[in-house]
Amino acid sequence: MFAFSFMDYAYSSEGWHWNDPTDSKPFFPWLWEDQFKPTIVKGFDETGARIIVGGLMASAAAASQDDKVLEYTQNHDVMSEDWRQLGAMLGSGGPGVILAVSQLWWDQTAGLQALRAMSLTTLTHVTLAASINRQRPTGDRGWSWPSGHTSNAFAIATSLAYSYGPWIGTAAYTTATFIGASRIASQVHWLSDTVAAAALGFYWGRASAMVTRGEKDPITFYPVPVPGGLIVNYSQSF
């Protein structure tokens, strides 16, 4: 995908030429030194640590409701099959990749930001899911925690929010929430899987945006325990 994206295209009819983001630097050193490494470094600051801790606490709180939510979805038709399939398709990764690669042409900075977020989210998800290997609600397979569909959806949503502001961000987060809900309604993920995945996607989406911005953002994110659960407070100035 990256190799395809960085080919040197020229559109003579429009008088427009592809800008090589590597600046003629060898591809793999550029990929690590200019893209992934700074994302990892910038992401793990005080706010990043709060996101990780808050996500784990929120997932643990949600786990206490996992069985109740599963029982409810088994006894109620909370979402039609068509909507569940739509959520699965939107969160499959394909639409996100198409969006991010498209951004490389009309907004290269935002496209690189989205691809960094998606790549690191996917890598983290696969590592965690394979290591923990939690059984899904159906009990027929593992790799349940965290949800890959949901984590990538929130990574893309966060990248879009940072790039284009709260209006696009609101629509993107609404879509990401729908994808997470569809995974619960399909009984392929527990509630706590999607909560952890949302935090994971948000973490890498923000971390990638910090590379683009080159500075820390005015953001607060912290969990507040309440009787019977947990409230996660989040605010950001765009």
PyMOL commands that set and color helices and strands:
alter all, ss='L'
color gray80, all
select helices_A, chain A and resi 2-5+27-43+46-63+66-75+81-90+94-106+108-132+148-164+166-185+191-213
alter helices_A, ss='H'
color red, helices_A
select strands_A, chain A and resi 10-11+16-17+219-226+229-236
alter strands_A, ss='S'
color yellow, strands_A
deselect
rebuild
show_as cartoon
